[in-house]
Amino acid sequence: MVNDVETCPHVKLQSSFFESYHKICAQVFTRNNLRRCCSVCKKSNKRTLRCLECEFTGCLWDDHFEQHVKELNHSFGADLKNSHIYCYSCQDYVYHPRLEMLRIKVQNIRSWQNKHKRLPDRYEQTISLNPYEKYPSICPTAGLRGIQNLGATCFMSVILQSTLHNPLLRNLFLSGFHTSENCKRSSCMTCAIDNMFASIYASKEKTSFYGPTVILNLMWKLSKSLSGYSQQDGHEFLVYLLDQMHSESGGDNSFPCNCPIHKIFSGSMKSVITCCECKTKKVATDPLMEVSLDLHEPSIQGCLERYISPEQIQYTCSNCNAKVATKQLFFDKLPPTLCLQLKRFEQNSFAMSTKVDKLITYPMLLKMQYNFNHDSVNYQLYAIVCHKGTLDTGHYIAYTLFQGHWYLLDDTTITVVPESEVLKTQAYLLFYHEKNLVYDDEHVEKS
């Protein structure tokens, strides 16, 4: 089973590790006796990590911390901005429930101390350094909250829910890759998304919901096509959101783009045109952010096979001038996050928009064997967006996988649902993540 919150397999819960982490957390949240500058370059204006096995402090982005752990075979560092743990073996920030509980306890106590100027000893004693203590869940509802409908904004809410439950995006934002404190833009959608992650994954309130007013106002300001209170298309908002975050996180028009958003969502397609006479081939490679599927087959697997099946086209061969060729698409590089759009909105012969209410079956686990190099990739379904009703009076809802259970998210209403119900929905958007991107029961990670 794929868990919603992954535990780093490299963390060894020893008392010395807890004591070292507790000491750093206390220094971070009080800012006392804390040297934030890098031991190598002496700069303090960069993301720095304190080694949990010695006193070394090193830059993360300039590889000074990496050089240190390679030389001394150390593994972990604590971020001196927020105390989050970085694992060199995972090459990422990691979250362990016991360590996170310790971090939150220290943060809460130091916050109380700063407010009241004095900390009774009995509060300090509540911080257990026993690595085998069975901590409760940090925030039983953290990460699972309804989103307020601000007036025909359900199209936005369902995409935000799919964003919140993407494990790669979640880890990216919770690691602090983009924060409003370090951003100089006056209007930044990525800052708003970062604040949303921080708010939803930190809340303990079971009845609270999230109001996306800042995101809505920014969308109206930055995208004229999505402004106003009329119902919009969820897929169009998804495209806008990813493109906006791509631009704000340093992305450009190069291919492939190395920005964090494209690393999560982008792949590539190969288009092969073959002359029917002389068999000359013309191959082109294009970026892939999503797959839009016609609904001519009863299953997603059938729709995908049809998508890449060869078709005859009118084409003038540069070698023999023949006019007929075949064109076939191949998945050259499959993305870590696979987004499938089912074309439920189309125009009929009278140029009128209609909705296709056809049930297309789809699996929880999707094995993609359609790529150019014939390698297979296993995907786990984690979110679904559905459109109920007609084109004029429709409503969007979402289903998400959270801590091993499926939930129906209808604006601020959250309902646990069985997997059998999830598989019977008329999906509009399907979101899969590469299955071995998260740790399974045997702690297998992506190679």
C-alpha positions, 0 to 999 in steps of 0.5 A: 500500500502507498502511504500518503506520508512517507517515512525516510528509511535512513533515519535511525532513531537513536537517543543521540540523534534526538538530542542533537536535533532537539538542540538545533530546534531550540536554537532555531526557534530562539535564535540563540547561539546559532551560527547561520553562516556557512563554515566554508564560504562564510555566507548566511544569506543562503539556505544553510544546513547544520549537520546532525552528527557534528557542528558543521554548517554548510550551504545546500545550493552551493554544495558545501553541505554535500562536500561535507557529508561525502568526506565524513560519511554523514547523512543528515542536516537540519535547515537553520530556517525552520529545522526541517531535516534534509537527508543526503541519501534521499537528496531531499527534505524528509519527514519522520513523524517522531522527529516532526512531533519533537520539532513542533513541541519545541516550536510551540514551547519556544513560542510560549517562552517568547510571549511570556518571557519565562519558561517553567521547567515542567514545560521543558520536561514534556519534550521526550527524547525517548526514540521509542516513544509512540507519538500520536499522529502530528496533525490528524487532519493536516492536509485534508481540508475543504476549500470554500466556494467563493462563487462559481470557483469549484473549478479552481478548488478541485485543481487546488485539491489535486495539487495539495495531494500530489506527493512531489508538489507537497514535498517541494513546497514543504521543503521551502523551495519558494517562500514569500519571505525570499520572493521580491514579486508583488504578485506571485501565485507560487507564493500563494500556493506555498502559503496554502500548503503551509496553512493546510498541512499545519492546521489541527482544526477538524472543522476549518476550511481553507478560503482561497481568496488570495489565489482567486484575486491573483488569478483574476489579476494575472489571467484575463481569460479566467477572471470574473465570477462565471464558471470556468474550466478546471483543466484550463485553470490547471494549465494556467497554474502550472505555467504560472508557477513554471514562470515564477520558479525560473522556468523558460522556453527551453526544452527540456526545462529544468524548473521544479514544476516541469521536473514534476509534470513534464515528459516528452513525446516522439512523433514518427512520420513514415512514408508509405512508399519509400519508408523514410522516417521523420522523427520529432520530439515535443514536450508533454505536460498532459495527455488529452484522450478521445472517448472512443474506447471503454477504458483508459488503457484502450484510449491510450492505445488508440492515442498512439496508434498509427494513422494515415495523413496527407504528407509530401515525402522529401525523399520520393514526393509520395503524398501518403504517410503514416503518423504515430506517437510514442511516449518518449519520456514519461513524467513523474506525474501523469495527467490524463484529460478525458475530452468530455466537452466537444463541438457537434456538427452544428458547432454547438458545445456538448458534454460527453456523459460516458463512463470510462473505466480506469485502474488504481494502478496504471502500467504504462508500456507505450513508451518509445524505449519499451520500458514500463512505468507503474503509476498510482492514482491519487486524484480525480476531478469530475464535472457534474451536471450540464455545461451551463449549470455544472459543478466540479468535485474531486476525489483524493487519496489521503493516508490510504483512504479515498475522500470525496471533496465537494467544496467544504464537505469531505466524505470518506468513500470506498474505492469501488465508488471512486472507480465508478465516477465519470472522470474528467481529469485523472492524476497519477504519480509514478508509484515508486516515487514514494516509499512502499512497505519495503522502502523502495525508492526511485532509482 
